[in-house]
Amino acid sequence: MAYGIVHHFPGGTKEQYEATLAAVHPTRDSLPEGQFFHAAGPSAGGWTIVAFHDSRESWERFRDGVLMPRLERGVEGGFATPPQETALEVDNLQP
């Protein structure tokens, strides 16, 4: 079952997003293994990222194996604080 993650970074900026994305994605134009959708943009009070993975396990592999280790080392120019996170088991996904 697909699994969605919404991250909101209060006070976050496009510049912070670009720096963080460069640190955790394989390339600017590709997605991590198991992730099939990624969208991001300015939102009320900050920056929001929405990502969908093939499964919860796929998300957890990315989170534990790539995202968190990289963020814990620090990303120059990246987001300064952890996001507010909302996760969801996807019941209905349409193109």
PDB file as gemmi writes it, atoms N, CA and C in Angstrom:
CRYST1    1.000    1.000    1.000  90.00  90.00  90.00 P 1                      
ATOM      1  N   MET A   1       0.846  -1.172   0.000  1.00  0.00           N  
ATOM      2  CA  MET A   1       0.000   0.000   0.000  1.00  0.00           C  
ATOM      3  C   MET A   1       0.894   1.239   0.000  1.00  0.00           C  
ATOM      4  N   ALA A   2       0.545   2.212  -0.817  1.00  0.00           N  
ATOM      5  CA  ALA A   2       1.316   3.454  -0.868  1.00  0.00           C  
ATOM      6  C   ALA A   2       1.267   4.162   0.483  1.00  0.00           C  
ATOM      7  N   TYR A   3       2.303   4.940   0.732  1.00  0.00           N  
ATOM      8  CA  TYR A   3       2.451   5.632   2.006  1.00  0.00           C  
ATOM      9  C   TYR A   3       2.871   7.065   1.719  1.00  0.00           C  
ATOM     10  N   GLY A   4       2.179   8.012   2.328  1.00  0.00           N  
ATOM     11  CA  GLY A   4       2.465   9.426   2.094  1.00  0.00           C  
ATOM     12  C   GLY A   4       3.042  10.110   3.313  1.00  0.00           C  
ATOM     13  N   ILE A   5       3.913  11.067   3.035  1.00  0.00           N  
ATOM     14  CA  ILE A   5       4.534  11.880   4.081  1.00  0.00           C  
ATOM     15  C   ILE A   5       4.378  13.345   3.695  1.00  0.00           C  
ATOM     16  N   VAL A   6       3.931  14.151   4.652  1.00  0.00           N  
ATOM     17  CA  VAL A   6       3.864  15.596   4.465  1.00  0.00           C  
ATOM     18  C   VAL A   6       4.767  16.219   5.515  1.00  0.00           C  
ATOM     19  N   HIS A   7       5.738  16.978   5.057  1.00  0.00           N  
ATOM     20  CA  HIS A   7       6.639  17.692   5.962  1.00  0.00           C  
ATOM     21  C   HIS A   7       6.429  19.185   5.792  1.00  0.00           C  
ATOM     22  N   HIS A   8       6.159  19.863   6.900  1.00  0.00           N  
ATOM     23  CA  HIS A   8       6.049  21.322   6.886  1.00  0.00           C  
ATOM     24  C   HIS A   8       7.179  21.885   7.737  1.00  0.00           C  
ATOM     25  N   PHE A   9       7.940  22.779   7.125  1.00  0.00           N  
ATOM     26  CA  PHE A   9       9.051  23.434   7.816  1.00  0.00           C  
ATOM     27  C   PHE A   9       8.656  24.880   8.097  1.00  0.00           C  
ATOM     28  N   PRO A  10       8.219  25.190   9.332  1.00  0.00           N  
ATOM     29  CA  PRO A  10       7.871  26.570   9.655  1.00  0.00           C  
ATOM     30  C   PRO A  10       9.058  27.495   9.383  1.00  0.00           C  
ATOM     31  N   GLY A  11       8.806  28.565   8.655  1.00  0.00           N  
ATOM     32  CA  GLY A  11       9.865  29.520   8.332  1.00  0.00           C  
ATOM     33  C   GLY A  11      10.812  29.038   7.252  1.00  0.00           C  
ATOM     34  N   GLY A  12      10.570  27.845   6.700  1.00  0.00           N  
ATOM     35  CA  GLY A  12      11.454  27.291   5.677  1.00  0.00           C  
ATOM     36  C   GLY A  12      11.402  28.081   4.379  1.00  0.00           C  
ATOM     37  N   THR A  13      12.485  28.017   3.621  1.00  0.00           N  
ATOM     38  CA  THR A  13      12.602  28.765   2.368  1.00  0.00           C  
ATOM     39  C   THR A  13      12.960  27.841   1.206  1.00  0.00           C  
ATOM     40  N   LYS A  14      12.808  28.355   0.002  1.00  0.00           N  
ATOM     41  CA  LYS A  14      13.195  27.600  -1.190  1.00  0.00           C  
ATOM     42  C   LYS A  14      14.686  27.283  -1.168  1.00  0.00           C  
ATOM     43  N   GLU A  15      15.489  28.215  -0.726  1.00  0.00           N  
ATOM     44  CA  GLU A  15      16.933  28.001  -0.673  1.00  0.00           C  
ATOM     45  C   GLU A  15      17.290  26.856   0.280  1.00  0.00           C  
ATOM     46  N   GLN A  16      16.642  26.816   1.436  1.00  0.00           N  
ATOM     47  CA  GLN A  16      16.874  25.716   2.379  1.00  0.00           C  
ATOM     48  C   GLN A  16      16.427  24.387   1.775  1.00  0.00           C  
ATOM     49  N   TYR A  17      15.296  24.411   1.093  1.00  0.00           N  
ATOM     50  CA  TYR A  17      14.793  23.203   0.440  1.00  0.00           C  
ATOM     51  C   TYR A  17      15.784  22.698  -0.601  1.00  0.00           C  
ATOM     52  N   GLU A  18      16.261  23.585  -1.457  1.00  0.00           N  
ATOM     53  CA  GLU A  18      17.193  23.185  -2.518  1.00  0.00           C  
ATOM     54  C   GLU A  18      18.463  22.565  -1.929  1.00  0.00           C  
ATOM     55  N   ALA A  19      18.980  23.157  -0.860  1.00  0.00           N  
ATOM     56  CA  ALA A  19      20.190  22.620  -0.224  1.00  0.00           C  
ATOM     57  C   ALA A  19      19.925  21.238   0.367  1.00  0.00           C  
ATOM     58  N   THR A  20      18.796  21.077   1.018  1.00  0.00           N  
ATOM     59  CA  THR A  20      18.453  19.796   1.632  1.00  0.00           C  
ATOM     60  C   THR A  20      18.184  18.738   0.568  1.00  0.00           C  
ATOM     61  N   LEU A  21      17.450  19.106  -0.466  1.00  0.00           N  
ATOM     62  CA  LEU A  21      17.157  18.166  -1.547  1.00  0.00           C  
ATOM     63  C   LEU A  21      18.443  17.638  -2.175  1.00  0.00           C  
ATOM     64  N   ALA A  22      19.390  18.523  -2.419  1.00  0.00           N  
ATOM     65  CA  ALA A  22      20.665  18.118  -3.019  1.00  0.00           C  
ATOM     66  C   ALA A  22      21.403  17.114  -2.133  1.00  0.00           C  
ATOM     67  N   ALA A  23      21.189  17.199  -0.836  1.00  0.00           N  
ATOM     68  CA  ALA A  23      21.890  16.313   0.102  1.00  0.00           C  
ATOM     69  C   ALA A  23      21.240  14.942   0.243  1.00  0.00           C  
ATOM     70  N   VAL A  24      19.939  14.830  -0.055  1.00  0.00           N  
ATOM     71  CA  VAL A  24      19.247  13.569   0.239  1.00  0.00           C  
ATOM     72  C   VAL A  24      18.659  12.852  -0.972  1.00  0.00           C  
ATOM     73  N   HIS A  25      18.577  13.507  -2.120  1.00  0.00           N  
ATOM     74  CA  HIS A  25      18.078  12.847  -3.330  1.00  0.00           C  
ATOM     75  C   HIS A  25      19.248  12.449  -4.211  1.00  0.00           C  
ATOM     76  N   PRO A  26      19.089  11.357  -4.983  1.00  0.00           N  
ATOM     77  CA  PRO A  26      20.193  10.906  -5.835  1.00  0.00           C  
ATOM     78  C   PRO A  26      20.670  11.992  -6.804  1.00  0.00           C  
ATOM     79  N   THR A  27      19.739  12.660  -7.478  1.00  0.00           N  
ATOM     80  CA  THR A  27      20.031  13.807  -8.344  1.00  0.00           C  
ATOM     81  C   THR A  27      18.838  14.737  -8.283  1.00  0.00           C  
ATOM     82  N   ARG A  28      18.992  15.924  -8.837  1.00  0.00           N  
ATOM     83  CA  ARG A  28      17.896  16.905  -8.827  1.00  0.00           C  
ATOM     84  C   ARG A  28      16.667  16.367  -9.557  1.00  0.00           C  
ATOM     85  N   ASP A  29      16.884  15.535 -10.557  1.00  0.00           N  
ATOM     86  CA  ASP A  29      15.786  15.069 -11.397  1.00  0.00           C  
ATOM     87  C   ASP A  29      15.409  13.607 -11.182  1.00  0.00           C  
ATOM     88  N   SER A  30      15.829  13.011 -10.075  1.00  0.00           N  
ATOM     89  CA  SER A  30      15.452  11.624  -9.797  1.00  0.00           C  
ATOM     90  C   SER A  30      15.002  11.493  -8.347  1.00  0.00           C  
ATOM     91  N   LEU A  31      14.283  10.419  -8.081  1.00  0.00           N  
ATOM     92  CA  LEU A  31      13.743  10.179  -6.745  1.00  0.00           C  
ATOM     93  C   LEU A  31      14.475   9.021  -6.080  1.00  0.00           C  
ATOM     94  N   PRO A  32      14.488   9.020  -4.751  1.00  0.00           N  
ATOM     95  CA  PRO A  32      15.064   7.878  -4.031  1.00  0.00           C  
ATOM     96  C   PRO A  32      14.299   6.597  -4.371  1.00  0.00           C  
ATOM     97  N   GLU A  33      14.960   5.474  -4.227  1.00  0.00           N  
ATOM     98  CA  GLU A  33      14.326   4.180  -4.489  1.00  0.00           C  
ATOM     99  C   GLU A  33      13.053   4.046  -3.666  1.00  0.00           C  
ATOM    100  N   GLY A  34      11.966   3.651  -4.327  1.00  0.00           N  
ATOM    101  CA  GLY A  34      10.690   3.455  -3.650  1.00  0.00           C  
ATOM    102  C   GLY A  34       9.805   4.680  -3.597  1.00  0.00           C  
ATOM    103  N   GLN A  35      10.347   5.850  -3.857  1.00  0.00           N  
ATOM    104  CA  GLN A  35       9.539   7.070  -3.866  1.00  0.00           C  
ATOM    105  C   GLN A  35       9.071   7.296  -5.298  1.00  0.00           C  
ATOM    106  N   PHE A  36       7.761   7.552  -5.467  1.00  0.00           N  
ATOM    107  CA  PHE A  36       7.263   7.739  -6.827  1.00  0.00           C  
ATOM    108  C   PHE A  36       6.638   9.103  -7.062  1.00  0.00           C  
ATOM    109  N   PHE A  37       6.551   9.937  -6.026  1.00  0.00           N  
ATOM    110  CA  PHE A  37       6.007  11.285  -6.191  1.00  0.00           C  
ATOM    111  C   PHE A  37       6.653  12.204  -5.182  1.00  0.00           C  
ATOM    112  N   HIS A  38       6.983  13.406  -5.623  1.00  0.00           N  
ATOM    113  CA  HIS A  38       7.586  14.414  -4.746  1.00  0.00           C  
ATOM    114  C   HIS A  38       7.123  15.774  -5.239  1.00  0.00           C  
ATOM    115  N   ALA A  39       6.584  16.572  -4.337  1.00  0.00           N  
ATOM    116  CA  ALA A  39       6.186  17.942  -4.659  1.00  0.00           C  
ATOM    117  C   ALA A  39       6.552  18.818  -3.477  1.00  0.00           C  
ATOM    118  N   ALA A  40       6.913  20.056  -3.763  1.00  0.00           N  
ATOM    119  CA  ALA A  40       7.296  20.969  -2.687  1.00  0.00           C  
ATOM    120  C   ALA A  40       7.018  22.399  -3.112  1.00  0.00           C  
ATOM    121  N   GLY A  41       6.754  23.240  -2.118  1.00  0.00           N  
ATOM    122  CA  GLY A  41       6.543  24.641  -2.429  1.00  0.00           C  
ATOM    123  C   GLY A  41       6.259  25.454  -1.186  1.00  0.00           C  
ATOM    124  N   PRO A  42       6.209  26.781  -1.389  1.00  0.00           N  
ATOM    125  CA  PRO A  42       5.920  27.665  -0.267  1.00  0.00           C  
ATOM    126  C   PRO A  42       4.487  27.434   0.211  1.00  0.00           C  
ATOM    127  N   SER A  43       4.309  27.542   1.506  1.00  0.00           N  
ATOM    128  CA  SER A  43       2.992  27.369   2.110  1.00  0.00           C  
ATOM    129  C   SER A  43       2.869  28.348   3.270  1.00  0.00           C  
ATOM    130  N   ALA A  44       1.703  28.386   3.861  1.00  0.00           N  
ATOM    131  CA  ALA A  44       1.468  29.328   4.954  1.00  0.00           C  
ATOM    132  C   ALA A  44       2.539  29.174   6.029  1.00  0.00           C  
ATOM    133  N   GLY A  45       3.339  30.196   6.197  1.00  0.00           N  
ATOM    134  CA  GLY A  45       4.328  30.209   7.265  1.00  0.00           C  
ATOM    135  C   GLY A  45       5.578  29.399   7.029  1.00  0.00           C  
ATOM    136  N   GLY A  46       5.819  28.932   5.801  1.00  0.00           N  
ATOM    137  CA  GLY A  46       7.040  28.162   5.594  1.00  0.00           C  
ATOM    138  C   GLY A  46       7.091  27.434   4.273  1.00  0.00           C  
ATOM    139  N   TRP A  47       7.566  26.197   4.314  1.00  0.00           N  
ATOM    140  CA  TRP A  47       7.777  25.369   3.120  1.00  0.00           C  
ATOM    141  C   TRP A  47       7.237  23.976   3.395  1.00  0.00           C  
ATOM    142  N   THR A  48       6.509  23.410   2.427  1.00  0.00           N  
ATOM    143  CA  THR A  48       5.909  22.092   2.609  1.00  0.00           C  
ATOM    144  C   THR A  48       6.365  21.139   1.511  1.00  0.00           C  
ATOM    145  N   ILE A  49       6.649  19.905   1.909  1.00  0.00           N  
ATOM    146  CA  ILE A  49       7.056  18.841   0.996  1.00  0.00           C  
ATOM    147  C   ILE A  49       6.063  17.691   1.147  1.00  0.00           C  
ATOM    148  N   VAL A  50       5.611  17.159   0.015  1.00  0.00           N  
ATOM    149  CA  VAL A  50       4.717  16.007  -0.004  1.00  0.00           C  
ATOM    150  C   VAL A  50       5.408  14.914  -0.810  1.00  0.00           C  
ATOM    151  N   ALA A  51       5.534  13.732  -0.234  1.00  0.00           N  
ATOM    152  CA  ALA A  51       6.181  12.617  -0.928  1.00  0.00           C  
ATOM    153  C   ALA A  51       5.351  11.354  -0.743  1.00  0.00           C  
ATOM    154  N   PHE A  52       5.315  10.543  -1.802  1.00  0.00           N  
ATOM    155  CA  PHE A  52       4.637   9.257  -1.731  1.00  0.00           C  
ATOM    156  C   PHE A  52       5.627   8.154  -2.054  1.00  0.00           C  
ATOM    157  N   HIS A  53       5.565   7.101  -1.244  1.00  0.00           N  
ATOM    158  CA  HIS A  53       6.431   5.933  -1.395  1.00  0.00           C  
ATOM    159  C   HIS A  53       5.578   4.713  -1.715  1.00  0.00           C  
ATOM    160  N   ASP A  54       6.237   3.688  -2.256  1.00  0.00           N  
ATOM    161  CA  ASP A  54       5.550   2.437  -2.583  1.00  0.00           C  
ATOM    162  C   ASP A  54       4.890   1.814  -1.357  1.00  0.00           C  
ATOM    163  N   SER A  55       5.501   2.009  -0.194  1.00  0.00           N  
ATOM    164  CA  SER A  55       5.009   1.386   1.034  1.00  0.00           C  
ATOM    165  C   SER A  55       5.589   2.120   2.242  1.00  0.00           C  
ATOM    166  N   ARG A  56       5.042   1.824   3.390  1.00  0.00           N  
ATOM    167  CA  ARG A  56       5.593   2.375   4.626  1.00  0.00           C  
ATOM    168  C   ARG A  56       7.043   1.921   4.797  1.00  0.00           C  
ATOM    169  N   GLU A  57       7.308   0.666   4.462  1.00  0.00           N  
ATOM    170  CA  GLU A  57       8.669   0.135   4.585  1.00  0.00           C  
ATOM    171  C   GLU A  57       9.645   0.903   3.698  1.00  0.00           C  
ATOM    172  N   SER A  58       9.208   1.261   2.503  1.00  0.00           N  
ATOM    173  CA  SER A  58      10.046   2.047   1.591  1.00  0.00           C  
ATOM    174  C   SER A  58      10.389   3.397   2.220  1.00  0.00           C  
ATOM    175  N   TRP A  59       9.379   4.060   2.792  1.00  0.00           N  
ATOM    176  CA  TRP A  59       9.612   5.332   3.465  1.00  0.00           C  
ATOM    177  C   TRP A  59      10.592   5.151   4.616  1.00  0.00           C  
ATOM    178  N   GLU A  60      10.387   4.121   5.432  1.00  0.00           N  
ATOM    179  CA  GLU A  60      11.250   3.907   6.593  1.00  0.00           C  
ATOM    180  C   GLU A  60      12.696   3.625   6.183  1.00  0.00           C  
ATOM    181  N   ARG A  61      12.892   2.884   5.089  1.00  0.00           N  
ATOM    182  CA  ARG A  61      14.257   2.641   4.589  1.00  0.00           C  
ATOM    183  C   ARG A  61      14.923   3.955   4.184  1.00  0.00           C  
ATOM    184  N   PHE A  62      14.189   4.801   3.466  1.00  0.00           N  
ATOM    185  CA  PHE A  62      14.739   6.094   3.059  1.00  0.00           C  
ATOM    186  C   PHE A  62      14.997   6.976   4.280  1.00  0.00           C  
ATOM    187  N   ARG A  63      14.028   7.045   5.174  1.00  0.00           N  
ATOM    188  CA  ARG A  63      14.158   7.880   6.372  1.00  0.00           C  
ATOM    189  C   ARG A  63      15.355   7.454   7.217  1.00  0.00           C  
ATOM    190  N   ASP A  64      15.448   6.143   7.489  1.00  0.00           N  
ATOM    191  CA  ASP A  64      16.477   5.646   8.398  1.00  0.00           C  
ATOM    192  C   ASP A  64      17.841   5.480   7.738  1.00  0.00           C  
ATOM    193  N   GLY A  65      17.856   5.218   6.434  1.00  0.00           N  
ATOM    194  CA  GLY A  65      19.118   4.950   5.754  1.00  0.00           C  
ATOM    195  C   GLY A  65      19.744   6.132   5.054  1.00  0.00           C  
ATOM    196  N   VAL A  66      18.926   7.129   4.716  1.00  0.00           N  
ATOM    197  CA  VAL A  66      19.439   8.281   3.961  1.00  0.00           C  
ATOM    198  C   VAL A  66      19.102   9.600   4.649  1.00  0.00           C  
ATOM    199  N   LEU A  67      17.806   9.859   4.808  1.00  0.00           N  
ATOM    200  CA  LEU A  67      17.356  11.176   5.265  1.00  0.00           C  
ATOM    201  C   LEU A  67      17.901  11.555   6.637  1.00  0.00           C  
ATOM    202  N   MET A  68      17.608  10.752   7.644  1.00  0.00           N  
ATOM    203  CA  MET A  68      18.014  11.124   8.998  1.00  0.00           C  
ATOM    204  C   MET A  68      19.531  11.140   9.188  1.00  0.00           C  
ATOM    205  N   PRO A  69      20.259  10.134   8.698  1.00  0.00           N  
ATOM    206  CA  PRO A  69      21.718  10.206   8.860  1.00  0.00           C  
ATOM    207  C   PRO A  69      22.310  11.468   8.227  1.00  0.00           C  
ATOM    208  N   ARG A  70      21.791  11.847   7.067  1.00  0.00           N  
ATOM    209  CA  ARG A  70      22.329  13.035   6.392  1.00  0.00           C  
ATOM    210  C   ARG A  70      21.959  14.305   7.152  1.00  0.00           C  
ATOM    211  N   LEU A  71      20.719  14.403   7.592  1.00  0.00           N  
ATOM    212  CA  LEU A  71      20.288  15.599   8.317  1.00  0.00           C  
ATOM    213  C   LEU A  71      20.991  15.712   9.666  1.00  0.00           C  
ATOM    214  N   GLU A  72      21.256  14.579  10.311  1.00  0.00           N  
ATOM    215  CA  GLU A  72      21.945  14.609  11.606  1.00  0.00           C  
ATOM    216  C   GLU A  72      23.375  15.119  11.477  1.00  0.00           C  
ATOM    217  N   ARG A  73      23.986  14.923  10.314  1.00  0.00           N  
ATOM    218  CA  ARG A  73      25.331  15.469  10.076  1.00  0.00           C  
ATOM    219  C   ARG A  73      25.271  16.961   9.774  1.00  0.00           C  
ATOM    220  N   GLY A  74      24.101  17.451   9.416  1.00  0.00           N  
ATOM    221  CA  GLY A  74      23.926  18.854   9.077  1.00  0.00           C  
ATOM    222  C   GLY A  74      24.072  19.079   7.583  1.00  0.00           C  
ATOM    223  N   VAL A  75      23.223  19.937   7.056  1.00  0.00           N  
ATOM    224  CA  VAL A  75      23.258  20.303   5.645  1.00  0.00           C  
ATOM    225  C   VAL A  75      23.484  21.804   5.580  1.00  0.00           C  
ATOM    226  N   GLU A  76      24.622  22.198   5.055  1.00  0.00           N  
ATOM    227  CA  GLU A  76      24.929  23.623   4.962  1.00  0.00           C  
ATOM    228  C   GLU A  76      23.856  24.321   4.139  1.00  0.00           C  
ATOM    229  N   GLY A  77      23.223  25.329   4.737  1.00  0.00           N  
ATOM    230  CA  GLY A  77      22.170  26.077   4.065  1.00  0.00           C  
ATOM    231  C   GLY A  77      20.822  25.396   4.076  1.00  0.00           C  
ATOM    232  N   GLY A  78      20.733  24.193   4.675  1.00  0.00           N  
ATOM    233  CA  GLY A  78      19.485  23.433   4.694  1.00  0.00           C  
ATOM    234  C   GLY A  78      18.554  23.872   5.813  1.00  0.00           C  
ATOM    235  N   PHE A  79      17.457  23.141   5.955  1.00  0.00           N  
ATOM    236  CA  PHE A  79      16.489  23.453   7.000  1.00  0.00           C  
ATOM    237  C   PHE A  79      17.160  23.378   8.364  1.00  0.00           C  
ATOM    238  N   ALA A  80      16.852  24.356   9.212  1.00  0.00           N  
ATOM    239  CA  ALA A  80      17.519  24.473  10.506  1.00  0.00           C  
ATOM    240  C   ALA A  80      16.835  23.660  11.608  1.00  0.00           C  
ATOM    241  N   THR A  81      15.571  23.316  11.402  1.00  0.00           N  
ATOM    242  CA  THR A  81      14.821  22.590  12.429  1.00  0.00           C  
ATOM    243  C   THR A  81      14.086  21.411  11.796  1.00  0.00           C  
ATOM    244  N   PRO A  82      13.735  20.407  12.601  1.00  0.00           N  
ATOM    245  CA  PRO A  82      12.959  19.282  12.070  1.00  0.00           C  
ATOM    246  C   PRO A  82      11.572  19.760  11.627  1.00  0.00           C  
ATOM    247  N   PRO A  83      10.959  19.031  10.702  1.00  0.00           N  
ATOM    248  CA  PRO A  83       9.639  19.442  10.220  1.00  0.00           C  
ATOM    249  C   PRO A  83       8.516  18.981  11.135  1.00  0.00           C  
ATOM    250  N   GLN A  84       7.361  19.584  10.914  1.00  0.00           N  
ATOM    251  CA  GLN A  84       6.120  19.031  11.438  1.00  0.00           C  
ATOM    252  C   GLN A  84       5.738  17.944  10.440  1.00  0.00           C  
ATOM    253  N   GLU A  85       5.460  16.739  10.914  1.00  0.00           N  
ATOM    254  CA  GLU A  85       5.233  15.609  10.009  1.00  0.00           C  
ATOM    255  C   GLU A  85       3.832  15.051  10.140  1.00  0.00           C  
ATOM    256  N   THR A  86       3.227  14.785   8.994  1.00  0.00           N  
ATOM    257  CA  THR A  86       1.967  14.058   8.924  1.00  0.00           C  
ATOM    258  C   THR A  86       2.179  12.890   7.976  1.00  0.00           C  
ATOM    259  N   ALA A  87       1.804  11.693   8.408  1.00  0.00           N  
ATOM    260  CA  ALA A  87       1.954  10.496   7.580  1.00  0.00           C  
ATOM    261  C   ALA A  87       0.579   9.898   7.326  1.00  0.00           C  
ATOM    262  N   LEU A  88       0.442   9.217   6.181  1.00  0.00           N  
ATOM    263  CA  LEU A  88      -0.832   8.594   5.888  1.00  0.00           C  
ATOM    264  C   LEU A  88      -0.668   7.322   5.073  1.00  0.00           C  
ATOM    265  N   GLU A  89      -1.461   6.313   5.441  1.00  0.00           N  
ATOM    266  CA  GLU A  89      -1.613   5.118   4.618  1.00  0.00           C  
ATOM    267  C   GLU A  89      -2.570   5.533   3.508  1.00  0.00           C  
ATOM    268  N   VAL A  90      -2.165   5.392   2.268  1.00  0.00           N  
ATOM    269  CA  VAL A  90      -2.970   5.882   1.149  1.00  0.00           C  
ATOM    270  C   VAL A  90      -4.060   4.872   0.814  1.00  0.00           C  
ATOM    271  N   ASP A  91      -5.296   5.312   0.944  1.00  0.00           N  
ATOM    272  CA  ASP A  91      -6.449   4.472   0.655  1.00  0.00           C  
ATOM    273  C   ASP A  91      -6.891   4.619  -0.798  1.00  0.00           C  
ATOM    274  N   ASN A  92      -6.708   5.813  -1.365  1.00  0.00           N  
ATOM    275  CA  ASN A  92      -7.128   6.075  -2.740  1.00  0.00           C  
ATOM    276  C   ASN A  92      -6.087   6.960  -3.391  1.00  0.00           C  
ATOM    277  N   LEU A  93      -5.493   6.478  -4.467  1.00  0.00           N  
ATOM    278  CA  LEU A  93      -4.467   7.231  -5.192  1.00  0.00           C  
ATOM    279  C   LEU A  93      -4.839   7.224  -6.661  1.00  0.00           C  
ATOM    280  N   GLN A  94      -5.040   8.402  -7.224  1.00  0.00           N  
ATOM    281  CA  GLN A  94      -5.427   8.516  -8.623  1.00  0.00           C  
ATOM    282  C   GLN A  94      -4.396   9.346  -9.369  1.00  0.00           C  
ATOM    283  N   PRO A  95      -4.181   9.031 -10.650  1.00  0.00           N  
ATOM    284  CA  PRO A  95      -3.197   9.812 -11.421  1.00  0.00           C  
ATOM    285  C   PRO A  95      -3.672  11.231 -11.687  1.00  0.00           C  
TER     286      PRO A  95                                                      
END                                                                             
